[in-house]
Amino acid sequence: MATAAHYTLEENTEGRTVLKLGGPFLLSTISTIESDLRKLKADYAAVDLSDVTEIDTVGAWYACQLAQENSVDVINASDRAERLMKAVGQSDSDATIEADRLPLFERVAETMGSKVFNAGYGVTNIVGFMGQVLVGFGALIRHPRRFRYRALVSQLESVGVNSLPIIGLMSFLIGIVIAQQGAVQLQAFGAEALTVNLVGRITMRELGVLMTAIMVAGRSGSAFAAQIGTMKLTEEIDAMRTIGISPVEALVIPRILACVFMMVLLGFYASIMSIIGGAVISDLMLGIPFWTFLARIQEVVPTYDLWVGLIKAPVFGLIIALSGCYQGMQVHGNSEEVGQRTTKAVVQAIFTVIVLDAFFAVFFTKVGWG
């Protein structure tokens, strides 16, 4: 008995070509002749299964496909082959696999209800996560020897030191753009000298810390989510809990402290680099000497503008770190979830930072720091 599937092209009594299949026509044996059958260009009048010794569902389906390609019949099939071909033949359908769409009003109501429910569920999870963080801080205050200083130093380097080049370059270029575009508009009023005021105040008060927060969210916030999410996916966090290590104390708190502390330094650094960029372009295009520009900054920028930026920076850092760590801890299921949660972490952090920045702008104006 043949142990492998095979085929031949024979002529029947009417002189017409017949594709004759033989041997076991099974999932495990079809692969030996599938490529040859795919390349077969001959026209045949029928598919003959008289020499097929065994057949399964896949074999029956493939025999049907061979017959449908030339619009011919399957002949000399056994009872089992007939039953299987009838079953797989009925599975073919041109019907749509999508459910009928609901009316517009019902779709809108259903979508809005789902989003409201998910928002409530998300708020509950966020509050619970913040509670875990507070408990973790309390535990470290009671037992300071459990704090992981090396993890904090590593995160300080990752969040702060490693981001100095990109934040410095970005801030320098932003300072150039603000000074150049501002000078073009102020020239219409003969007030090019006020470019110093424009660059100094807007970078110290707003753009320095805001653009830094956006960069840190895209760089470090996404890294927090991806790192913790991958650890969650590979069950490293479950292993930490098993051996008595709190993931919040070991992973979340060092990242929060690093992000809060470094945002203050990075925000100030970004403001300085923006002012230097404005001074450079003013020296080259406006005729304002570099050192004169810097000396004027001290005169025209009030001290409270510096404090406004320094107050906002740690709040933005806290939001970025909480968003990244929270989304990382929510990863489950598969690796695709890591990418989705990382994207959510960045979007949520940037959105929240911009909303808070608007709130701070109104608040500081009301208290006389406008």
C-alpha positions, 0 to 999 in steps of 0.5 A: 500500500502506498504511504505517500500521496501521489497523482497521475494524469490518465485518459478515460474511455472517452479519451479525456484527461482525468486527474487521478489521486492516490495514496493517503490524502491527508493533512500530513501527506498532501504537502508532498504533491501540493506544490506540483499540483499548484503548478499543474497546467493541464486541463482535466475532465474529472478528479478521480479518487478511486486510488485514494486509500485514506482521506481526512477533512483537509484532503476532502477540501483539497480535492474539492478545490482541485475540482472547482478550479477546472469546474469538474466533478469528483468521481469514484469517491468512497462513502467517507470521502463523499461525506467529508466533501459534502461537509466541507462543501457546505462550509463555503459561503459568500455571506458576509462575516460582519454583523449588521450595523446598528442604526446610527442612534443606537451605535452612538448611544452604545459607544458613549455608554461603553466609553463612560463605563470604561472611564469610570473603571479607569478612574477606579484603577488609577485611584487604587494605583495611587493608593498603592504608591502612597502605601509604598511611600509610607512603608519606605518611610517606616523602613528606609533601609528597604529603599533601593538607592541604586535603582534611583540613581539608575533612573536619575541617569536614564531620565536626566543625564541621558536626555540632556543632549536632545533636550538641550538641542531642542530648547536651543532651537526653540529659542532661536525660533522664538527670537527670530519670529518675535523679532520679525513681528516686533520690527513692524513697531520698531521694538526689536529690543523687546525680543529679549523680554519675549524670549526670557519670559516665555521660556522661563515661564512656559515653554522651557518646562512645557517642552521638557515635559513633552520630551520626557513623556515621549522618552521616559514615560514611554520607557517606564510603560514598556519596561514595567509592561514587559516585566508584567508580561514575562511574570517577573512582577508576579515573581517579585511578589512571590519572594516578598518584594513589593513591585511598587517599592522596587519599580514605581517609586524610584521612577517617580522620584527620579522623574520629579527631581530631574524635571526641575533640573531639566526644565531650568536647563531647557530654559537656559538653553532657549535663552542662549539660542535666542541670544545667539540669533539676536547677536547674528540678526538683530545686532544685540550683542550676546552678553548684552542680551544675557544681561538684559534677561536679568533685568526684564525677567521677574524672579517669580517667572523662574519660580512659576517654572520650578513649581510646575516642573515637579508636578509635570514630572509626577504626572508623567511618571504616574502615567507611565508606571500605571499603564505598564502595570495594566499590561496583560495578555500579549505583547501587543498590549505593551505597545498599546499601553505605551502609546496610552501612557504618552498620550495621557501624560502629554494631555494632562500636562497641557491641561495642568499648564493651562490651569497653572497659567490662570492660577498664577495670573490670579495670584499676581504672578502674571 
